Amino acid sequence: MILLIETEDEMDRMDKVLEQLTGQGHGNGEFIKLDNVYDVIQHNAHPTYSGSEEADQNFYEIVSNQEKTPEERAEILLSGLV
């Protein structure tokens, strides 16, 4: 899970560069399959983080919170605790 979160962090940084260069992020172009990493993280996270719009929002906030280390975020996502 830690490796997947690290990968998601790097893709976020890459997406910002793509937007600067092309005006579009990876989700709008040839690289949409990169979103599969996000999906794998969510499918393997604690069930608390899926099934409703609020749960999806909580999941997104945890995954994208780069103030926490990938290890901290993985622990939160796997345990279901905030």
All heavy atoms as an XYZ file, in Angstrom:
654
protein
N       0.834     -1.193      0.000
C       0.000      0.000      0.000
C       0.875      1.252      0.000
O       0.566      2.217     -0.686
C      -0.933     -0.020      1.210
C      -1.865      1.164      1.292
S      -3.087      1.283     -0.020
C      -4.360      0.217      0.573
N       1.969      1.215      0.743
C       2.874      2.358      0.795
C       3.419      2.664     -0.601
O       3.440      3.824     -1.035
C       4.027      2.118      1.789
C       3.464      2.026      3.202
C       5.076      3.211      1.684
C       4.452      1.482      4.226
N       3.828      1.632     -1.319
C       4.366      1.834     -2.674
C       3.317      2.427     -3.609
O       3.627      3.277     -4.449
C       4.895      0.521     -3.237
C       6.095     -0.086     -2.508
C       6.417     -1.461     -3.077
C       7.289      0.831     -2.572
N       2.086      2.001     -3.472
C       1.017      2.546     -4.315
C       0.764      4.016     -3.994
O       0.551      4.826     -4.903
C      -0.270      1.741     -4.128
C      -0.253      0.331     -4.706
C      -1.455     -0.450     -4.223
C      -0.211      0.381     -6.219
N       0.790      4.363     -2.721
C       0.584      5.759     -2.339
C       1.743      6.621     -2.832
O       1.538      7.730     -3.329
C       0.368      5.884     -0.822
C      -0.964      5.232     -0.450
C       0.410      7.347     -0.375
C      -1.213      5.093      1.029
N       2.963      6.110     -2.734
C       4.111      6.842     -3.278
C       3.949      7.056     -4.784
O       4.248      8.134     -5.309
C       5.409      6.093     -2.993
C       5.832      6.127     -1.553
C       7.042      5.252     -1.261
O       7.349      4.325     -2.042
O       7.676      5.500     -0.229
N       3.454      6.042     -5.469
C       3.218      6.149     -6.911
C       2.145      7.191     -7.206
O       2.292      8.001     -8.132
C       2.817      4.783     -7.494
O       3.846      3.840     -7.219
C       2.563      4.860     -8.989
N       1.096      7.200     -6.417
C       0.030      8.186     -6.591
C       0.577      9.604     -6.382
O       0.233     10.527     -7.125
C      -1.120      7.905     -5.623
C      -2.324      8.783     -5.811
C      -3.047      8.585     -7.121
O      -3.035      7.477     -7.689
O      -3.648      9.570     -7.597
N       1.446      9.784     -5.400
C       2.071     11.094     -5.170
C       2.871     11.535     -6.397
O       2.792     12.692     -6.828
C       3.006     11.049     -3.956
C       2.279     10.952     -2.632
O       1.038     11.111     -2.594
O       2.967     10.703     -1.614
N       3.644     10.617     -6.950
C       4.457     10.944     -8.129
C       3.583     11.251     -9.334
O       3.889     12.149    -10.121
C       5.422      9.798     -8.452
C       6.527      9.626     -7.430
C       7.420     10.850     -7.301
O       7.851     11.408     -8.338
O       7.665     11.262     -6.157
N       2.485     10.536     -9.476
C       1.580     10.799    -10.605
C       0.919     12.161    -10.453
O       0.680     12.845    -11.449
C       0.547      9.685    -10.736
C       1.162      8.417    -11.259
S       0.010      7.100    -11.709
C      -1.360      7.309    -10.662
N       0.646     12.557     -9.227
C       0.088     13.883     -8.993
C       1.070     14.953     -9.437
O       0.696     15.923    -10.103
C      -0.268     14.049     -7.514
C      -0.931     15.376     -7.236
O      -1.953     15.681     -7.876
O      -0.416     16.112     -6.371
N       2.342     14.773     -9.099
C       3.370     15.724     -9.533
C       3.512     15.717    -11.064
O       3.636     16.765    -11.699
C       4.703     15.409     -8.853
C       4.725     15.824     -7.394
C       6.101     15.696     -6.783
N       6.411     14.386     -6.263
C       5.982     13.919     -5.095
N       5.205     14.648     -4.330
N       6.317     12.721     -4.689
N       3.473     14.538    -11.649
C       3.581     14.413    -13.097
C       2.380     15.084    -13.776
O       2.528     15.748    -14.803
C       3.639     12.935    -13.504
C       3.751     12.714    -14.998
S       3.607     10.985    -15.461
C       1.869     10.703    -15.149
N       1.210     14.928    -13.176
C       0.004     15.512    -13.737
C       0.111     17.035    -13.797
O      -0.314     17.655    -14.778
C      -1.203     15.089    -12.897
C      -2.484     15.098    -13.677
O      -2.484     14.615    -14.826
O      -3.496     15.570    -13.135
N       0.700     17.629    -12.772
C       0.872     19.084    -12.765
C       1.788     19.532    -13.898
O       1.534     20.546    -14.546
C       1.405     19.535    -11.413
C       0.360     19.416    -10.321
C       0.905     19.743     -8.958
C      -0.217     19.541     -7.954
N       0.262     19.325     -6.619
N       2.827     18.755    -14.168
C       3.731     19.079    -15.281
C       3.006     18.918    -16.612
O       3.126     19.766    -17.502
C       5.006     18.201    -15.233
C       5.854     18.395    -16.482
C       5.811     18.509    -13.984
N       2.241     17.842    -16.767
C       1.475     17.641    -18.007
C       0.516     18.798    -18.245
O       0.362     19.254    -19.387
C       0.690     16.328    -17.950
C       1.443     15.052    -18.247
C       0.561     13.838    -17.974
C       1.932     15.029    -19.678
N      -0.133     19.272    -17.179
C      -1.058     20.390    -17.325
C      -0.329     21.648    -17.782
O      -0.852     22.404    -18.605
C      -1.803     20.637    -16.015
C      -2.843     19.586    -15.724
C      -3.542     19.778    -14.390
O      -3.400     20.864    -13.777
O      -4.235     18.855    -13.959
N       0.868     21.866    -17.258
C       1.652     23.034    -17.681
C       2.058     22.921    -19.146
O       2.033     23.911    -19.877
C       2.900     23.173    -16.817
C       2.616     23.602    -15.405
C       3.879     23.623    -14.551
O       4.894     23.022    -14.901
N       3.812     24.309    -13.420
N       2.441     21.726    -19.568
C       2.934     21.536    -20.929
C       1.827     21.456    -21.971
O       1.980     21.947    -23.087
C       3.794     20.268    -21.011
C       5.096     20.275    -20.218
C       5.742     18.900    -20.248
C       6.039     21.338    -20.770
N       0.726     20.781    -21.621
C      -0.305     20.502    -22.618
C      -1.650     21.153    -22.319
O      -2.530     21.143    -23.172
C      -0.543     18.985    -22.743
O      -1.132     18.500    -21.532
C       0.736     18.239    -23.052
N      -1.823     21.644    -21.100
C      -3.117     22.202    -20.729
C      -4.092     21.144    -20.261
O      -5.231     21.452    -19.926
N      -3.662     19.886    -20.241
C      -4.522     18.790    -19.811
C      -3.745     17.866    -18.878
O      -2.546     17.668    -19.060
C      -4.985     17.952    -20.999
C      -5.839     18.688    -21.979
C      -6.330     17.751    -23.061
O      -6.718     16.623    -22.797
N      -6.299     18.219    -24.290
N      -4.461     17.285    -17.940
C      -3.857     16.283    -17.083
C      -3.914     14.910    -17.729
O      -4.451     14.746    -18.829
N      -3.378     13.914    -17.059
C      -3.334     12.573    -17.640
C      -4.724     11.986    -17.855
O      -4.923     11.173    -18.739
C      -2.485     11.623    -16.772
C      -3.148     11.202    -15.511
N      -3.051     11.915    -14.341
C      -3.928     10.132    -15.242
C      -3.732     11.296    -13.407
N      -4.275     10.221    -13.927
N      -5.700     12.389    -17.064
C      -7.049     11.852    -17.182
C      -7.776     12.257    -18.438
O      -8.785     11.669    -18.801
N      -7.254     13.251    -19.136
C      -7.895     13.736    -20.355
C      -7.205     13.283    -21.625
O      -7.538     13.731    -22.706
C      -7.918     15.277    -20.349
C      -8.745     15.824    -19.233
O      -9.711     15.228    -18.815
N      -8.351     16.979    -18.719
N      -6.222     12.434    -21.497
C      -5.452     12.091    -22.683
C      -5.145     10.617    -22.800
O      -5.928      9.758    -22.403
N      -3.982     10.351    -23.309
C      -3.540      9.000    -23.617
C      -3.214      8.169    -22.382
O      -3.055      6.964    -22.485
C      -2.291      9.065    -24.510
C      -2.520      9.697    -25.857
C      -3.388      8.823    -26.755
O      -3.195      7.586    -26.764
O      -4.260      9.387    -27.430
N      -3.104      8.810    -21.234
C      -2.617      8.119    -20.049
C      -3.689      7.922    -18.980
O      -3.387      7.824    -17.793
C      -1.428      8.884    -19.458
C      -0.334      9.121    -20.454
C      -0.122     10.379    -20.975
C       0.460      8.066    -20.890
C       0.886     10.595    -21.905
C       1.461      8.275    -21.824
C       1.668      9.547    -22.331
N      -4.922      7.823    -19.369
C      -6.032      7.706    -18.429
C      -5.936      6.448    -17.558
O      -6.404      6.415    -16.437
C      -7.391      7.788    -19.156
C      -8.497      8.052    -18.146
C      -7.638      6.531    -19.984
C      -9.769      8.556    -18.775
N      -5.278      5.416    -18.056
C      -5.134      4.168    -17.297
C      -4.298      4.345    -16.028
O      -4.325      3.510    -15.145
C      -4.525      3.064    -18.166
C      -5.410      2.631    -19.317
C      -6.594      1.865    -18.814
C      -7.404      1.339    -19.999
N      -8.568      0.620    -19.582
N      -3.578      5.461    -15.932
C      -2.838      5.730    -14.704
C      -3.775      5.870    -13.507
O      -3.369      5.648    -12.364
C      -1.978      6.984    -14.857
C      -0.795      6.869    -15.806
C      -0.124      8.220    -15.985
C       0.204      5.846    -15.299
N      -5.028      6.201    -13.754
C      -6.013      6.277    -12.673
C      -6.245      4.916    -12.018
O      -6.805      4.849    -10.928
C      -7.340      6.826    -13.185
C      -7.294      8.323    -13.414
O      -6.427      8.997    -12.820
O      -8.139      8.829    -14.173
N      -5.835      3.852    -12.672
C      -6.001      2.520    -12.090
C      -5.266      2.382    -10.758
O      -5.711      1.637     -9.891
C      -5.532      1.437    -13.059
C      -6.442      1.292    -14.253
O      -7.549      1.817    -14.288
N      -5.972      0.596    -15.278
N      -4.162      3.097    -10.588
C      -3.428      3.039     -9.322
C      -4.329      3.539     -8.195
O      -4.430      2.920     -7.141
C      -2.118      3.852     -9.386
C      -1.456      3.949     -8.025
C      -1.167      3.235    -10.391
N      -5.012      4.652     -8.414
C      -5.945      5.207     -7.434
C      -7.031      4.188     -7.113
O      -7.362      3.960     -5.947
C      -6.542      6.499     -7.991
C      -7.463      7.233     -7.050
C      -6.964      8.179     -6.164
C      -8.834      7.006     -7.062
C      -7.805      8.876     -5.308
C      -9.676      7.694     -6.215
C      -9.162      8.618     -5.337
O     -10.001      9.298     -4.497
N      -7.566      3.555     -8.158
C      -8.620      2.551     -7.969
C      -8.135      1.356     -7.159
O      -8.859      0.837     -6.312
C      -9.169      2.080     -9.317
C      -9.909      3.176    -10.065
O     -10.333      4.166     -9.432
O     -10.041      3.050    -11.297
N      -6.914      0.903     -7.417
C      -6.357     -0.232     -6.662
C      -6.205      0.145     -5.186
O      -6.530     -0.649     -4.304
C      -5.006     -0.692     -7.255
C      -4.306     -1.683     -6.340
C      -5.214     -1.302     -8.633
N      -5.737      1.356     -4.921
C      -5.615      1.798     -3.533
C      -6.989      1.781     -2.866
O      -7.149      1.257     -1.768
C      -4.981      3.203     -3.446
C      -3.548      3.189     -3.964
C      -5.017      3.719     -2.004
C      -2.940      4.579     -4.143
N      -7.984      2.336     -3.535
C      -9.319      2.408     -2.938
C      -9.926      1.022     -2.741
O     -10.535      0.756     -1.708
C     -10.254      3.271     -3.781
C     -11.578      3.535     -3.071
C     -12.393      4.608     -3.717
O     -12.361      4.774     -4.931
N     -13.133      5.354     -2.924
N      -9.745      0.129     -3.677
C     -10.316     -1.214     -3.550
C      -9.661     -2.023     -2.445
O     -10.249     -2.983     -1.949
C     -10.219     -1.975     -4.871
C     -11.134     -1.469     -5.948
N     -12.103     -0.515     -5.762
C     -11.215     -1.782     -7.256
C     -12.731     -0.273     -6.871
N     -12.212     -1.019     -7.815
N      -8.451     -1.645     -2.057
C      -7.740     -2.367     -1.008
C      -7.745     -1.640      0.331
O      -7.197     -2.147      1.306
C      -6.309     -2.661     -1.452
C      -6.292     -3.741     -2.506
O      -6.443     -4.910     -2.203
N      -6.145     -3.336     -3.757
N      -8.353     -0.475      0.376
C      -8.479      0.273      1.619
C      -9.604     -0.333      2.458
O     -10.415     -1.133      1.972
C      -8.769      1.739      1.328
N      -9.662      0.062      3.707
C     -10.715     -0.380      4.620
C     -12.073     -0.004      4.020
O     -12.217      1.055      3.402
C     -10.511      0.307      5.970
C     -11.339     -0.264      7.052
N     -12.629      0.136      7.278
C     -11.056     -1.212      7.972
C     -13.123     -0.545      8.298
N     -12.180     -1.377      8.738
N     -13.097     -0.842      4.191
C     -14.424     -0.565      3.615
C     -15.035      0.769      4.057
O     -15.932      1.284      3.397
C     -15.283     -1.734      4.110
C     -14.320     -2.827      4.399
C     -13.049     -2.163      4.829
N     -14.524      1.342      5.125
C     -14.990      2.652      5.590
C     -14.866      3.710      4.506
O     -15.621      4.676      4.487
C     -14.143      3.100      6.813
O     -14.273      2.125      7.832
C     -14.550      4.455      7.337
N     -13.931      3.511      3.586
C     -13.623      4.529      2.591
C     -14.260      4.279      1.232
O     -13.768      4.761      0.216
C     -12.100      4.671      2.447
C     -11.460      5.059      3.751
C     -10.648      4.172      4.435
C     -11.706      6.295      4.322
C     -10.081      4.508      5.649
C     -11.156      6.647      5.534
C     -10.336      5.753      6.194
O      -9.781      6.094      7.402
N     -15.360      3.561      1.203
C     -16.085      3.380     -0.055
C     -17.558      3.168      0.239
O     -17.950      2.828      1.353
C     -15.524      2.196     -0.847
O     -15.684      1.001     -0.135
N     -18.375      3.398     -0.757
C     -19.801      3.123     -0.629
C     -20.688      4.347     -0.544
O     -21.904      4.229     -0.644
N     -20.098      5.508     -0.349
C     -20.900      6.732     -0.321
C     -20.037      7.892     -0.803
O     -18.815      7.797     -0.850
C     -21.405      7.018      1.091
O     -20.354      7.442      1.935
N     -20.696      8.981     -1.124
C     -19.969     10.155     -1.578
C     -19.066     10.691     -0.464
O     -17.927     11.090     -0.717
C     -20.960     11.235     -2.022
C     -20.312     12.399     -2.726
C     -21.339     13.357     -3.312
O     -22.332     12.892     -3.883
O     -21.108     14.574     -3.177
N     -19.554     10.675      0.773
C     -18.752     11.141      1.905
C     -17.529     10.254      2.123
O     -16.422     10.746      2.366
C     -19.597     11.169      3.172
C     -18.850     11.676      4.382
C     -19.691     11.689      5.644
O     -20.918     11.455      5.574
O     -19.109     11.925      6.710
N     -17.713      8.940      2.016
C     -16.595      8.007      2.182
C     -15.560      8.218      1.088
O     -14.351      8.217      1.355
C     -17.096      6.567      2.165
N     -16.017      8.420     -0.152
C     -15.100      8.682     -1.269
C     -14.317      9.977     -1.044
O     -13.119     10.048     -1.326
C     -15.854      8.760     -2.596
C     -16.361      7.417     -3.076
O     -15.896      6.372     -2.571
O     -17.236      7.411     -3.960
N     -14.992     11.003     -0.526
C     -14.330     12.273     -0.255
C     -13.282     12.108      0.843
O     -12.173     12.624      0.727
C     -15.352     13.347      0.143
C     -14.732     14.700      0.411
C     -14.054     15.307     -0.801
O     -14.502     15.144     -1.927
N     -12.965     16.010     -0.580
N     -13.618     11.360      1.907
C     -12.658     11.098      2.977
C     -11.438     10.350      2.438
O     -10.300     10.665      2.790
C     -13.300     10.298      4.114
C     -14.280     11.124      4.908
O     -14.244     12.345      4.911
N     -15.186     10.441      5.584
N     -11.684      9.364      1.590
C     -10.600      8.600      0.982
C      -9.686      9.528      0.184
O      -8.463      9.505      0.345
C     -11.164      7.499      0.079
C     -10.112      6.777     -0.698
C      -9.363      5.787     -0.105
C      -9.851      7.109     -2.019
C      -8.364      5.123     -0.817
C      -8.867      6.459     -2.737
C      -8.126      5.462     -2.136
N     -10.279     10.352     -0.665
C      -9.488     11.271     -1.490
C      -8.640     12.201     -0.623
O      -7.466     12.440     -0.922
C     -10.395     12.086     -2.421
C      -9.632     13.134     -3.179
C      -8.859     12.787     -4.282
C      -9.638     14.461     -2.770
C      -8.117     13.741     -4.965
C      -8.905     15.419     -3.447
C      -8.149     15.050     -4.541
O      -7.420     15.998     -5.204
N      -9.228     12.731      0.434
C      -8.498     13.647      1.316
C      -7.295     12.958      1.965
O      -6.237     13.565      2.109
C      -9.432     14.220      2.373
C     -10.417     15.221      1.794
C     -11.469     15.682      2.785
O     -11.381     15.346      3.988
O     -12.398     16.385      2.346
N      -7.455     11.708      2.340
C      -6.347     10.973      2.958
C      -5.255     10.697      1.927
O      -4.073     10.932      2.175
C      -6.847      9.669      3.600
C      -7.752      9.998      4.785
C      -5.670      8.790      4.037
C      -8.581      8.823      5.283
N      -5.638     10.188      0.778
C      -4.651      9.858     -0.260
C      -3.885     11.096     -0.697
O      -2.665     11.044     -0.887
C      -5.328      9.182     -1.477
C      -4.372      9.083     -2.654
C      -5.827      7.802     -1.104
N      -4.550     12.214     -0.830
C      -3.902     13.415     -1.359
C      -3.230     14.273     -0.289
O      -2.566     15.251     -0.626
C      -4.912     14.254     -2.143
O      -5.948     14.695     -1.296
N      -3.335     13.901      0.975
C      -2.746     14.681      2.067
C      -1.249     14.412      2.156
O      -0.809     13.526      2.880
C      -3.424     14.354      3.392
C      -2.861     15.154      4.545
O      -1.941     15.951      4.393
N      -3.415     14.933      5.720
N      -0.468     15.189      1.448
C       0.966     14.969      1.426
C       1.675     15.567      2.643
O       2.894     15.521      2.734
C       1.559     15.469      0.109
C       1.074     14.620     -1.039
C       1.774     14.920     -2.335
O       2.761     15.630     -2.384
N       1.252     14.361     -3.415
N       0.912     16.090      3.593
C       1.493     16.490      4.878
C       1.812     15.257      5.720
O       2.636     15.316      6.626
C       0.556     17.428      5.630
C       0.412     18.789      4.964
C      -0.548     19.705      5.680
O      -0.970     19.382      6.811
O      -0.885     20.757      5.106
N       1.117     14.165      5.422
C       1.389     12.884      6.081
C       2.284     12.052      5.171
O       2.217     12.166      3.948
C       0.093     12.127      6.360
C      -0.803     12.804      7.387
C      -1.930     11.885      7.782
C      -2.865     12.515      8.773
N      -2.298     12.851     10.045
N       3.082     11.200      5.757
C       3.948     10.328      4.968
C       3.099      9.246      4.295
O       1.985      8.956      4.739
C       5.000      9.650      5.855
O       4.340      8.752      6.751
C       5.835     10.662      6.615
N       3.637      8.623      3.254
C       2.929      7.495      2.650
C       2.647      6.385      3.681
O       1.586      5.759      3.635
C       3.878      7.011      1.554
C       4.617      8.242      1.154
C       4.815      8.992      2.453
N       3.563      6.185      4.610
C       3.369      5.164      5.641
C       2.177      5.503      6.528
O       1.363      4.635      6.843
C       4.631      5.024      6.502
C       5.814      4.441      5.783
C       6.627      5.458      4.974
O       6.300      6.670      4.960
O       7.595      5.026      4.318
N       2.063      6.773      6.917
C       0.947      7.200      7.761
C      -0.378      7.058      7.024
O      -1.366      6.566      7.583
C       1.138      8.649      8.211
C       2.277      8.849      9.186
C       2.614     10.304      9.426
O       2.539     11.132      8.467
O       2.966     10.620     10.568
N      -0.388      7.464      5.771
C      -1.631      7.364      4.981
C      -2.016      5.910      4.759
O      -3.200      5.553      4.830
C      -1.476      8.099      3.659
C      -1.449      9.616      3.865
C      -1.291     10.369      2.573
N       0.133     10.423      2.255
C       0.618     10.695      1.067
N      -0.192     10.927      0.048
N       1.913     10.745      0.852
N      -1.030      5.049      4.496
C      -1.337      3.627      4.310
C      -1.952      3.048      5.580
O      -2.933      2.297      5.512
C      -0.067      2.862      3.935
N      -1.394      3.387      6.728
C      -1.919      2.879      7.999
C      -3.362      3.324      8.213
O      -4.218      2.539      8.603
C      -1.041      3.374      9.166
C      -1.518      2.915     10.516
C      -1.475      1.405     10.713
O      -0.624      0.744     10.103
O      -2.318      0.892     11.482
N      -3.646      4.588      7.928
C      -5.000      5.099      8.069
C      -5.955      4.366      7.123
O      -7.033      3.921      7.528
C      -5.048      6.631      7.796
C      -4.297      7.372      8.886
C      -6.483      7.117      7.673
C      -4.009      8.825      8.555
N      -5.557      4.235      5.865
C      -6.428      3.603      4.866
C      -6.668      2.128      5.136
O      -7.751      1.603      4.861
C      -5.857      3.802      3.465
C      -5.874      5.239      2.961
C      -5.116      5.347      1.655
C      -7.301      5.732      2.800
N      -5.682      1.447      5.670
C      -5.841      0.018      5.925
C      -6.614     -0.251      7.224
O      -7.321     -1.250      7.328
C      -4.478     -0.669      5.981
C      -3.746     -0.731      4.636
C      -2.332     -1.256      4.827
C      -4.513     -1.582      3.638
N      -6.490      0.648      8.191
C      -7.125      0.414      9.495
C      -8.544      0.960      9.558
O      -9.332      0.507     10.372
C      -6.292      1.051     10.607
O      -6.336      2.470     10.512
N      -8.841      1.962      8.748
C     -10.163      2.588      8.797
C     -10.244      3.672      9.854
O     -11.297      4.242     10.096
N      -9.121      3.964     10.502
C      -9.095      4.994     11.536
C      -8.548      6.285     10.963
O      -7.701      6.277     10.085
C      -8.191      4.547     12.700
C      -8.577      3.229     13.361
C      -7.536      2.831     14.379
C      -9.949      3.340     14.006
N      -9.029      7.394     11.460
C      -8.556      8.704     10.991
C      -7.470      9.212     11.900
O      -7.395      9.059     13.032
C      -9.711      9.714     10.904
C      -9.221     11.082     10.514
C     -10.745      9.239      9.935
